[in-house]
């Protein structure tokens, strides 16, 4: 039921932003940014719950904590990048949004490389 309220709040804020954009475009962008922070803080407790479930699952498989940390970093990068991209688009800066996406992808690649190397090493060891 909480999600329904959040979606309703999203729709209400979208309508308010649309109206505000016609009168004061700068304030509309600020409203979008503030709303983004508010929504993220509202869903953070549920994200923590999901993270706990993932940790329990990885522990049950006997995987090292490094995989857990990599997964958390990747999730953080994706969420922060998505928020930044949307704020840039809301502020009518699509080229900056594209650069933010590129930065997020490169950061994600940097986090994933150690896991890729380890998995490749394991595969080669199995094949020998």
DRENPA-3360 file (N, C-alpha, C; in nm, 2 decimals, always signed):
BEGIN
1 = XXXXXXXX = +0.08/-0.12/+0.00/+0.00/+0.00/+0.00/+0.09/+0.13/+0.00 ~ +0.20/+0.12/+0.06/+0.30/+0.23/+0.06/+0.33/+0.27/-0.08 ~ +0.35/+0.17/-0.17/+0.39/+0.21/-0.31/+0.28/+0.28/-0.38 ~ +0.16/+0.25/-0.35/+0.05/+0.32/-0.41/+0.05/+0.47/-0.37 ~ +0.08/+0.50/-0.24/+0.09/+0.64/-0.20/+0.20/+0.71/-0.27 ~ +0.32/+0.64/-0.28/+0.43/+0.70/-0.34/+0.40/+0.73/-0.49 ~ +0.34/+0.64/-0.56/+0.30/+0.66/-0.70/+0.21/+0.78/-0.71 ~ +0.11/+0.79/-0.62/+0.02/+0.90/-0.62/+0.09/+1.03/-0.60;
9 = XXXXXXXX = +0.19/+1.03/-0.51/+0.27/+1.15/-0.48/+0.35/+1.19/-0.60 ~ +0.40/+1.09/-0.67/+0.47/+1.11/-0.80/+0.38/+1.19/-0.90 ~ +0.26/+1.13/-0.92/+0.17/+1.20/-1.01/+0.13/+1.34/-0.97 ~ +0.11/+1.36/-0.84/+0.08/+1.49/-0.79/+0.20/+1.59/-0.82 ~ +0.32/+1.54/-0.79/+0.43/+1.63/-0.81/+0.46/+1.66/-0.96 ~ +0.43/+1.56/-1.04/+0.44/+1.58/-1.19/+0.35/+1.69/-1.24 ~ +0.22/+1.68/-1.19/+0.13/+1.78/-1.23/+0.17/+1.92/-1.18 ~ +0.22/+1.93/-1.05/+0.26/+2.05/-1.00/+0.39/+2.11/-1.07;
17 = XXXXXXXX = +0.48/+2.02/-1.11/+0.59/+2.06/-1.19/+0.56/+2.11/-1.32 ~ +0.46/+2.04/-1.39/+0.42/+2.09/-1.52/+0.36/+2.23/-1.51 ~ +0.28/+2.25/-1.41/+0.22/+2.39/-1.39/+0.33/+2.49/-1.36 ~ +0.42/+2.45/-1.27/+0.52/+2.54/-1.23/+0.62/+2.57/-1.34 ~ +0.64/+2.48/-1.43/+0.74/+2.50/-1.54/+0.69/+2.61/-1.63 ~ +0.56/+2.63/-1.64/+0.51/+2.73/-1.73/+0.53/+2.87/-1.67 ~ +0.52/+2.88/-1.53/+0.53/+3.01/-1.47/+0.68/+3.04/-1.42 ~ +0.74/+2.94/-1.36/+0.88/+2.96/-1.31/+0.96/+2.83/-1.34;
25 = XXXXXXXX = +1.02/+2.83/-1.46/+1.10/+2.70/-1.50/+1.21/+2.66/-1.40 ~ +1.28/+2.76/-1.34/+1.39/+2.73/-1.25/+1.33/+2.66/-1.13 ~ +1.22/+2.70/-1.08/+1.16/+2.64/-0.96/+1.11/+2.50/-0.99 ~ +1.07/+2.48/-1.11/+1.02/+2.34/-1.14/+1.14/+2.24/-1.14 ~ +1.25/+2.28/-1.18/+1.37/+2.20/-1.18/+1.41/+2.17/-1.03 ~ +1.41/+2.27/-0.95/+1.44/+2.25/-0.81/+1.34/+2.16/-0.74 ~ +1.21/+2.17/-0.78/+1.11/+2.09/-0.72/+1.14/+1.94/-0.76 ~ +1.18/+1.92/-0.88/+1.21/+1.78/-0.93/+1.33/+1.72/-0.85;
33 = XXXXXXXX = +1.43/+1.80/-0.83/+1.55/+1.76/-0.75/+1.51/+1.73/-0.61 ~ +1.43/+1.82/-0.55/+1.39/+1.79/-0.41/+1.30/+1.67/-0.40 ~ +1.22/+1.65/-0.49/+1.13/+1.54/-0.49/+1.21/+1.41/-0.51 ~ +1.31/+1.41/-0.59/+1.39/+1.29/-0.61/+1.46/+1.25/-0.48 ~ +1.51/+1.35/-0.40/+1.57/+1.32/-0.27/+1.47/+1.26/-0.18 ~ +1.35/+1.32/-0.18/+1.24/+1.27/-0.09/+1.20/+1.13/-0.12 ~ +1.18/+1.10/-0.24/+1.14/+0.96/-0.28/+1.25/+0.86/-0.25 ~ +1.37/+0.89/-0.27/+1.48/+0.80/-0.24/+1.49/+0.78/-0.09;
41 = XXXXXXXX = +1.47/+0.88/-0.01/+1.47/+0.86/+0.14/+1.35/+0.78/+0.18 ~ +1.24/+0.79/+0.11/+1.12/+0.71/+0.14/+1.13/+0.56/+0.12 ~ +1.20/+0.53/+0.01/+1.22/+0.39/-0.03/+1.34/+0.32/+0.03 ~ +1.43/+0.40/+0.09/+1.56/+0.35/+0.14/+1.54/+0.23/+0.24 ~ +1.44/+0.24/+0.34/+1.42/+0.13/+0.43/+1.39/-0.01/+0.36 ~ +1.32/+0.00/+0.25/+1.29/-0.12/+0.18/+1.41/-0.17/+0.10 ~ +1.49/-0.08/+0.05/+1.61/-0.12/-0.02/+1.71/-0.19/+0.08 ~ +1.71/-0.14/+0.21/+1.79/-0.21/+0.31/+1.74/-0.35/+0.33;
49 = XXXXXXXX = +1.61/-0.37/+0.33/+1.55/-0.50/+0.34/+1.60/-0.60/+0.23 ~ +1.60/-0.54/+0.11/+1.64/-0.62/-0.01/+1.79/-0.66/+0.00 ~ +1.87/-0.56/+0.05/+2.01/-0.59/+0.07/+2.04/-0.70/+0.17 ~ +1.96/-0.70/+0.28/+1.97/-0.80/+0.38/+1.94/-0.94/+0.32 ~ +1.84/-0.95/+0.23/+1.80/-1.07/+0.17/+1.91/-1.12/+0.08 ~ +1.97/-1.03/+0.00/+2.08/-1.07/-0.09/+2.20/-1.12/-0.01 ~ +2.23/-1.05/+0.10/+2.34/-1.10/+0.19/+2.32/-1.24/+0.24 ~ +2.20/-1.26/+0.29/+2.16/-1.40/+0.34/+2.18/-1.50/+0.23;
57 = XXXXXXXX = +2.13/-1.47/+0.11/+2.14/-1.56/+0.00/+2.29/-1.59/-0.03 ~ +2.37/-1.49/-0.04/+2.51/-1.51/-0.07/+2.58/-1.59/+0.04 ~ +2.55/-1.56/+0.17/+2.61/-1.63/+0.28/+2.57/-1.78/+0.27 ~ +2.44/-1.81/+0.23/+2.40/-1.95/+0.23/+2.47/-2.02/+0.12 ~ +2.52/-1.95/+0.02/+2.60/-2.02/-0.09/+2.75/-2.03/-0.05 ~ +2.79/-1.97/+0.06/+2.93/-1.97/+0.10/+3.02/-1.89/+0.02 ~ +2.96/-1.78/-0.05/+3.05/-1.69/-0.13/+3.11/-1.59/-0.03 ~ +3.22/-1.54/-0.08/+3.30/-1.44/+0.00/+3.22/-1.31/+0.01;
65 = XXXXXXXX = +3.26/-1.23/+0.11/+3.19/-1.10/+0.13/+3.23/-1.00/+0.02 ~ +3.33/-1.03/-0.05/+3.37/-0.94/-0.16/+3.26/-0.93/-0.27 ~ +3.20/-1.04/-0.30/+3.09/-1.04/-0.40/+2.97/-0.95/-0.34 ~ +2.95/-0.96/-0.22/+2.84/-0.88/-0.15/+2.88/-0.73/-0.17 ~ +3.00/-0.70/-0.14/+3.04/-0.56/-0.15/+3.04/-0.51/-0.29 ~ +3.08/-0.59/-0.38/+3.07/-0.55/-0.52/+2.92/-0.53/-0.57 ~ +2.84/-0.61/-0.52/+2.70/-0.60/-0.56/+2.64/-0.47/-0.50 ~ +2.67/-0.44/-0.37/+2.62/-0.32/-0.31/+2.67/-0.20/-0.38;
73 = XXXXXXXX = +2.80/-0.20/-0.41/+2.86/-0.08/-0.49/+2.79/-0.07/-0.62 ~ +2.77/-0.17/-0.69/+2.70/-0.17/-0.82/+2.56/-0.11/-0.81 ~ +2.49/-0.16/-0.71/+2.35/-0.11/-0.69/+2.35/+0.04/-0.65 ~ +2.45/+0.08/-0.57/+2.46/+0.22/-0.54/+2.49/+0.31/-0.66 ~ +2.58/+0.26/-0.74/+2.62/+0.34/-0.86/+2.50/+0.35/-0.95 ~ +2.43/+0.24/-0.97/+2.31/+0.25/-1.06/+2.21/+0.35/-1.01 ~ +2.18/+0.34/-0.88/+2.07/+0.43/-0.82/+2.12/+0.58/-0.83 ~ +2.24/+0.61/-0.78/+2.28/+0.74/-0.78/+2.29/+0.80/-0.93;
81 = XXXXXXXX = +2.34/+0.72/-1.02/+2.35/+0.76/-1.16/+2.21/+0.79/-1.21 ~ +2.11/+0.70/-1.19/+1.98/+0.72/-1.24/+1.92/+0.85/-1.19 ~ +1.94/+0.87/-1.06/+1.88/+1.00/-1.00/+1.95/+1.12/-1.06 ~ +2.08/+1.12/-1.08/+2.15/+1.23/-1.14/+2.10/+1.25/-1.28 ~ +2.09/+1.15/-1.36/+2.04/+1.16/-1.50/+1.91/+1.22/-1.51 ~ +1.82/+1.17/-1.42/+1.68/+1.23/-1.42/+1.68/+1.38/-1.38 ~ +1.76/+1.41/-1.28/+1.76/+1.55/-1.25/+1.82/+1.64/-1.36 ~ +1.92/+1.59/-1.43/+1.97/+1.66/-1.54/+1.87/+1.68/-1.65;
89 = XXXXXXXX = +1.79/+1.57/-1.68/+1.69/+1.58/-1.78/+1.58/+1.68/-1.74 ~ +1.54/+1.67/-1.61/+1.44/+1.76/-1.56/+1.48/+1.91/-1.57 ~ +1.61/+1.93/-1.56/+1.67/+2.07/-1.57/+1.70/+2.11/-1.71 ~ +1.65/+2.03/-1.81/+1.66/+2.05/-1.95/+1.81/+2.06/-1.99 ~ +1.89/+1.96/-1.94/+2.03/+1.94/-1.98/+2.06/+1.80/-2.02 ~ +2.00/+1.76/-2.14/+2.01/+1.62/-2.18/+2.16/+1.58/-2.21 ~ +2.24/+1.67/-2.26/+2.38/+1.64/-2.29/+2.45/+1.61/-2.16 ~ +2.42/+1.68/-2.06/+2.49/+1.65/-1.93/+2.44/+1.52/-1.87;
97 = XXXXXXXX = +2.31/+1.49/-1.90/+2.25/+1.36/-1.85/+2.32/+1.25/-1.92 ~ +2.35/+1.26/-2.05/+2.43/+1.16/-2.12/+2.57/+1.14/-2.06 ~ +2.63/+1.24/-2.02/+2.77/+1.23/-1.96/+2.76/+1.17/-1.83 ~ +2.65/+1.20/-1.75/+2.63/+1.13/-1.62/+2.61/+0.98/-1.64 ~ +2.53/+0.94/-1.74/+2.52/+0.80/-1.78/+2.65/+0.73/-1.81 ~ +2.73/+0.80/-1.89/+2.86/+0.75/-1.92/+2.95/+0.73/-1.80 ~ +2.95/+0.83/-1.71/+3.03/+0.82/-1.59/+2.98/+0.70/-1.50 ~ +2.85/+0.68/-1.49/+2.79/+0.57/-1.42/+2.83/+0.44/-1.48;
105 = XXXXXXXX = +2.83/+0.43/-1.61/+2.86/+0.30/-1.68/+3.01/+0.27/-1.65 ~ +3.09/+0.37/-1.66/+3.24/+0.35/-1.64/+3.26/+0.31/-1.50 ~ +3.20/+0.37/-1.40/+3.21/+0.33/-1.26/+3.17/+0.19/-1.24 ~ +3.06/+0.15/-1.30/+3.00/+0.02/-1.29/+3.10/-0.08/-1.35 ~ +3.16/-0.05/-1.46/+3.26/-0.13/-1.52/+3.38/-0.15/-1.43 ~ +3.42/-0.04/-1.37/+3.54/-0.05/-1.27/+3.51/-0.14/-1.15 ~ +3.38/-0.14/-1.11/+3.35/-0.23/-0.99/+3.34/-0.37/-1.04 ~ +3.30/-0.40/-1.16/+3.28/-0.53/-1.21/+3.40/-0.60/-1.26;
113 = XXXXXXXX = +3.51/-0.53/-1.29/+3.63/-0.59/-1.34/+3.69/-0.69/-1.25 ~ +3.70/-0.67/-1.12/+3.76/-0.77/-1.03/+3.68/-0.90/-1.02 ~ +3.55/-0.89/-1.03/+3.46/-1.01/-1.03/+3.48/-1.08/-1.16 ~ +3.49/-1.01/-1.27/+3.51/-1.07/-1.40/+3.65/-1.15/-1.40 ~ +3.75/-1.08/-1.35/+3.88/-1.15/-1.35/+3.88/-1.28/-1.26 ~ +3.81/-1.27/-1.15/+3.80/-1.38/-1.06/+3.73/-1.50/-1.12 ~ +3.61/-1.47/-1.19/+3.53/-1.57/-1.25/+3.61/-1.63/-1.37 ~ +3.68/-1.55/-1.44/+3.77/-1.60/-1.55/+3.87/-1.69/-1.50;
121 = XXXXXXXX = +3.94/-1.65/-1.39/+4.04/-1.74/-1.33/+3.98/-1.87/-1.28 ~ +3.86/-1.87/-1.22/+3.80/-1.99/-1.18/+3.77/-2.08/-1.30 ~ +3.72/-2.02/-1.41/+3.68/-2.10/-1.53/+3.81/-2.16/-1.59 ~ +3.92/-2.09/-1.59/+4.04/-2.15/-1.65/+4.09/-2.26/-1.56 ~ +4.08/-2.24/-1.42/+4.12/-2.35/-1.33/+4.04/-2.48/-1.35 ~ +3.91/-2.46/-1.38/+3.82/-2.58/-1.40/+3.86/-2.65/-1.53 ~ +3.89/-2.57/-1.63/+3.93/-2.63/-1.76/+4.06/-2.70/-1.76 ~ +4.15/-2.67/-1.67/+4.28/-2.73/-1.66/+4.28/-2.87/-1.60;
% end
